[in-house]
């Protein structure tokens, strides 16, 4: 279509500029919702298996350490990657189910949804983590600091690897990869504890602290990149 014909069509079907546009949008009723209400609403959308897993881990720790008097540090530590998996899968849930574009156009953007779910599950897991430490210390000679570090290391490693995976892979491929990372970390952690128990004590403990710091920094960076990536999705619409 040549330029003259385009200009003729534009002049023939010229659309008048809207009047009182801003006033109209100001008068449109908007449902009010606070940030706290939004977070509570998002908590209801988190899948039940994520909450059920937390209850299961706490129940196992309570029965094993409190009732059966067993050393539960190795068991709780092996469950930490699976607990981290709940955070990872919820952060990539919108894209896996094809809802990312829809949530990008809502009042609360995909960035807000992802950030809210990360904060909710992160806070819930931290509270559970604090409750599990006393049970992990029971029937065990390790102190609170050492116990916490041994539990945090596989959790942070799984979270770091999982968030990295969902940023680079999409759909079912990322979900399978995240599950594989969690299962691998859990199995390796259990194998190391059973085969090389000395690595958890003595001079080897300094390496655990170093690993927790590095994985903590890496996980924080990956969380930031995941949230930032949702902004890039918005610009690509």
Helices and strands as residue ranges (DSSP letters): H 3-12, H 21-27, H 35-45, H 48-61, I 62-67, H 73-91, H 93-96, H 100-104, H 110-137, H 144-168, H 172-195, G 197-200, G 202-204, H 205-236
